[in-house]
Amino acid sequence: MPFNTFIKVWRPTNPDKFVIVRINDRGPYHKDRILDLSEKAFSKLAETSTGVIDINYKLIIKEKDIATKIPEFLRENF
């Protein structure tokens, strides 16, 4: 995803508990992981000692960003 894109992240087991994060880095560099949250963001979803959790995510799209920032292949999915 492009830098500065905002996404909503939540655990499938608790969709009412979520965090909004901004993409500001590339990675993670592990084939079985799709997102690396900061410790602060992670702590809003689970105890940090948990280490790795399953998540769902959704792009937060502002109307002005649709045509300019979000790649077509991502827009189709959200």
N, C-alpha and C positions, 0 to 999 in steps of 0.2 A: 504494500500500500504506500501511497505517497507520504512523505513527511508532512507533519501537521494535520493529518487526517484524524478525526476523532471517532472513537468507537466505544460502544457500550459493551461491557464484559460482565457475564454472570455465570454462575454454576448451574448446570442443568437440574440439580437437585434443589435449588433455591432461587428461582427466577426473580423473586421480589428483592433480593439483595444483589446490588450491582454497583459497578464503578464505571465512570467515564474516563477514558485515557486518551492521550494524544500520541500518535506515532512519532517518535523522535530518534529512532535508532533502527538499524537492520539486525536481523537475527530473529529468533535464536538459531544457533548453528548446530542443531540436533535434529535428526530426521523425524523423530516422533513428536516434536513440539512445534506449535504454530505461533506462540506468543510468549514473550518474556516480560512479565510485569515488574514494576518497581516493588520494593519491599512494602512501601506504604499502600500502594494499590492492592497488592496481594493480601495484605492484612485485613482489608475490608471484605474480602471474600472467604478467607480461611486463616487458621493459625499459620504463621510463617514456618513453624516447625513441620508442617505437612509436606512442604517441599514442592510437589507437583500435583496439580488438580486438573480435572476435566472442566472445560469452559465452553460457553457459547459466546458468540460476539456478533454485533451488527454495526454496520457503518452508520454514523450520524451524518446525514447529508443536508447541507443548507442549499436552498434552491440555486443560489448564485454559483455554487461549487459544482453542480451537476455537469455542466457543459465544460468546465475548465480544469477541474482538478481530479475528478474521479474517473479512472480508466473505464472504458466501455464494458469490458468483461466483468468488472466488479459491479457496475450499475445494474446489470441484468440480474444479479443475484439478490439484490436488496430493494 
